[in-house]
Amino acid sequence: MSTIKKGTLMSQDETIALYPKTSADNVLTENGSTVESELANKSPTNHTHPIDSELSMTSENPVQNKAVAKAIGDIDAALSAVINGTDFDAQLTELLGV
C-alpha cells in the first residue's frame, strides 16, 4: 500500500483500499439480490404523511422549514424592534396578528 501525503487526493484504488465495502453491502434479500442493488434500483417514494405549512400548538405533523424560518424571522424582527427602540407595539401586533 502506498503512503498518502497530507494535502493530496487519494486515487479511487486508494480510497477503496482504505474504505472497503462492508459485509452489509453484500447481504442477500429474499429474491437473491444484494441489499445494495435493491436500494440502488429504488426510486424515492412520494411522502404520504401530511406536512403543515404553518406552526400550530395542536398539530403533531412535521412542519415545512420555511414555516419555521418565517416564525424565527418574525421573532427576530420583534426582538430587534425592542432592542433598537422602534415601535414595539406595532411589531407585536403584526407578529400576533391582533
Backbone bond lengths (Angstrom), bond angles and torsions (degrees), N, CA, C in turn:
res aa  C-N    CA-C-N  psi(-1)  N-CA   C-N-CA  omega(-1)  CA-C   N-CA-C  phi
1 M - - - 1.447 - - 1.522 108.75 -
2 S 1.315 116.13 136.19 1.457 119.81 -177.81 1.528 111.01 -80.60
3 T 1.310 115.06 158.53 1.454 120.96 176.88 1.523 108.95 -84.28
4 I 1.308 116.01 135.15 1.465 120.61 179.35 1.514 107.97 -102.47
5 K 1.330 116.09 121.69 1.454 120.73 -178.70 1.517 110.15 -80.88
6 K 1.334 115.13 143.83 1.457 121.25 178.37 1.527 109.59 -58.59
7 G 1.333 116.11 134.91 1.458 120.70 178.21 1.511 114.35 88.21
8 T 1.330 117.77 1.58 1.463 120.03 178.47 1.523 109.52 -108.41
9 L 1.305 115.69 155.92 1.457 121.07 177.95 1.515 109.92 -85.71
10 M 1.318 115.86 145.58 1.455 120.32 177.60 1.519 109.25 -87.11
11 S 1.317 115.17 149.01 1.451 119.82 173.66 1.527 108.11 -75.62
12 Q 1.316 116.27 168.06 1.465 120.21 178.71 1.531 110.31 -61.24
13 D 1.317 117.24 -39.95 1.467 120.81 179.81 1.526 111.03 -63.98
14 E 1.348 116.84 -40.57 1.460 120.08 178.63 1.528 110.85 -66.49
15 T 1.316 116.49 -37.80 1.460 120.97 178.79 1.518 110.42 -64.88
16 I 1.323 116.90 -44.99 1.469 121.33 179.16 1.529 110.27 -63.50
17 A 1.324 116.97 -37.76 1.462 120.26 179.46 1.520 110.99 -65.75
18 L 1.337 117.08 -38.68 1.467 120.45 -179.39 1.524 112.35 -78.67
19 Y 1.329 116.51 -33.58 1.461 121.21 -176.90 1.522 110.27 -125.45
20 P 1.314 117.06 71.98 1.466 118.51 -178.54 1.524 110.86 -70.06
21 K 1.318 115.12 160.89 1.455 119.76 175.91 1.529 109.07 -61.84
22 T 1.300 115.57 147.33 1.459 119.36 179.07 1.519 109.46 -92.52
23 S 1.306 115.81 168.55 1.463 119.82 179.27 1.525 110.33 -64.19
24 A 1.334 118.27 -26.52 1.462 120.70 179.14 1.524 111.18 -63.27
25 D 1.335 117.35 -28.13 1.464 120.83 178.78 1.522 111.53 -67.02
26 N 1.317 116.78 -21.62 1.459 120.90 -175.04 1.529 113.25 -109.68
27 V 1.317 118.07 13.23 1.463 121.22 178.11 1.519 108.17 -67.87
28 L 1.311 115.69 134.12 1.464 120.06 -177.96 1.522 111.06 -89.83
29 T 1.319 115.15 142.27 1.460 121.16 175.96 1.522 109.01 -89.07
30 E 1.332 115.97 -179.50 1.464 120.68 -178.37 1.526 112.75 -59.14
31 N 1.343 116.49 -33.15 1.475 118.71 -177.48 1.531 113.07 -90.31
32 G 1.343 117.12 6.78 1.455 120.19 174.16 1.514 115.80 93.00
33 S 1.322 118.81 -3.80 1.466 120.64 177.32 1.528 109.21 -91.42
34 T 1.319 116.67 165.91 1.461 119.65 -179.51 1.523 110.29 -82.23
35 V 1.315 115.17 155.01 1.460 120.70 177.52 1.527 109.04 -58.87
36 E 1.333 116.46 -41.57 1.459 121.26 -179.53 1.524 111.45 -57.69
37 S 1.325 117.54 -45.36 1.462 119.77 -178.84 1.525 111.28 -71.22
38 E 1.322 117.46 -33.93 1.476 120.55 176.88 1.526 109.91 -62.21
39 L 1.328 116.58 -45.39 1.469 120.31 -179.28 1.523 111.53 -67.97
40 A 1.314 117.58 -36.56 1.462 121.49 -179.50 1.526 111.17 -64.38
41 N 1.329 116.98 -29.85 1.461 120.83 -178.06 1.522 114.02 -89.26
42 K 1.322 117.52 -4.45 1.459 119.89 -179.08 1.526 110.10 -88.42
43 S 1.305 115.79 140.68 1.457 119.91 174.26 1.525 107.54 -100.14
44 P 1.321 117.12 155.36 1.462 119.57 179.20 1.532 110.18 -58.97
45 T 1.313 115.82 142.11 1.460 120.06 178.85 1.514 109.63 -95.28
46 N 1.308 115.53 157.14 1.457 119.61 176.61 1.514 109.59 -70.08
47 H 1.317 115.04 142.64 1.457 121.45 178.86 1.522 108.47 -72.44
48 T 1.323 117.93 126.28 1.457 120.69 -176.47 1.519 113.25 -103.35
49 H 1.327 118.49 -7.41 1.455 121.24 -179.81 1.524 109.92 -90.53
50 P 1.331 117.64 144.03 1.462 119.18 178.93 1.530 111.17 -67.40
51 I 1.315 115.33 141.46 1.459 121.66 177.23 1.520 107.20 -123.12
52 D 1.333 116.41 122.88 1.457 121.11 -177.33 1.523 111.61 -73.31
53 S 1.330 115.19 145.31 1.463 120.38 178.40 1.519 111.75 -98.38
54 E 1.326 117.22 -0.59 1.462 121.12 176.24 1.515 109.11 -147.79
55 L 1.333 116.57 160.78 1.452 121.19 179.87 1.526 109.85 -71.48
56 S 1.312 116.03 149.82 1.459 121.56 -179.33 1.523 108.82 -146.36
57 M 1.319 116.30 143.70 1.468 120.82 177.08 1.524 111.49 -79.46
58 T 1.322 118.08 -17.06 1.458 120.44 -173.88 1.531 114.17 -113.01
59 S 1.316 118.05 -25.24 1.461 120.85 -176.17 1.524 111.20 -70.19
60 E 1.317 115.78 142.58 1.471 121.37 175.23 1.526 111.23 -107.03
61 N 1.336 116.71 7.12 1.461 122.07 179.16 1.521 110.58 -76.19
62 P 1.328 117.48 156.27 1.466 119.49 171.70 1.533 109.84 -64.81
63 V 1.311 116.34 158.79 1.460 122.32 -177.04 1.519 109.57 -118.67
64 Q 1.336 117.00 143.26 1.460 121.53 177.22 1.528 109.75 -63.18
65 N 1.323 115.61 144.16 1.467 120.66 178.60 1.518 111.87 -56.86
66 K 1.332 117.15 -39.70 1.465 119.26 -177.24 1.522 111.62 -64.95
67 A 1.337 119.04 -29.43 1.463 121.19 177.06 1.524 110.46 -69.47
68 V 1.323 116.07 -41.04 1.466 120.51 177.90 1.525 110.03 -66.53
69 A 1.324 117.21 -44.20 1.462 121.66 179.75 1.526 111.19 -61.63
70 K 1.333 117.28 -40.09 1.468 120.97 178.36 1.516 110.48 -63.90
71 A 1.332 117.34 -44.48 1.464 120.74 -179.98 1.522 110.84 -62.46
72 I 1.320 116.93 -42.52 1.470 120.41 178.10 1.527 110.10 -64.66
73 G 1.326 117.34 -40.67 1.467 121.07 177.86 1.524 111.71 -63.12
74 D 1.340 116.60 -40.55 1.469 120.34 178.23 1.525 110.90 -63.55
75 I 1.317 116.62 -43.21 1.470 120.71 178.51 1.516 110.45 -64.50
76 D 1.330 116.16 -42.09 1.464 120.81 178.87 1.519 111.01 -61.16
77 A 1.333 116.98 -41.70 1.467 120.49 179.61 1.527 110.77 -64.75
78 A 1.336 116.88 -41.37 1.466 120.36 179.53 1.531 110.72 -65.48
79 L 1.325 116.68 -42.28 1.461 119.93 178.90 1.526 111.31 -66.86
80 S 1.313 116.92 -39.33 1.471 120.75 177.35 1.520 110.51 -62.42
81 A 1.330 116.62 -37.54 1.465 120.22 178.45 1.525 110.85 -62.98
82 V 1.318 117.05 -40.29 1.464 120.92 178.59 1.532 109.87 -66.78
83 I 1.316 116.16 -47.05 1.467 120.78 -177.76 1.523 111.14 -64.11
84 N 1.331 116.84 -40.72 1.462 121.03 -176.82 1.516 112.93 -86.10
85 G 1.329 117.73 -3.99 1.456 120.91 177.19 1.517 113.92 76.65
86 T 1.326 118.70 17.71 1.463 119.37 177.62 1.519 109.39 -80.78
87 D 1.291 118.10 -175.57 1.458 123.32 -173.70 1.530 110.70 -68.33
88 F 1.321 115.64 92.40 1.454 121.32 -178.03 1.521 111.95 -66.07
89 D 1.333 117.37 -40.23 1.461 119.94 -178.14 1.530 111.58 -59.32
90 A 1.330 116.84 -40.79 1.463 120.36 179.34 1.526 110.02 -66.67
91 Q 1.327 117.10 -40.86 1.465 120.84 178.57 1.528 111.04 -64.30
92 L 1.334 115.81 -42.85 1.454 120.42 -179.40 1.523 111.09 -65.79
93 T 1.321 116.14 -41.29 1.473 120.95 178.33 1.529 110.16 -61.33
94 E 1.327 115.89 -43.87 1.458 119.90 178.96 1.522 111.18 -65.11
95 L 1.338 116.44 -42.09 1.459 121.39 -178.96 1.515 111.28 -64.17
96 L 1.319 117.27 -44.03 1.466 121.70 -176.64 1.513 112.94 -85.79
97 G 1.321 116.75 -15.71 1.461 120.41 179.51 1.515 113.33 71.27
98 V 1.334 116.57 29.07 1.488 119.73 178.30 1.509 111.28 -112.59
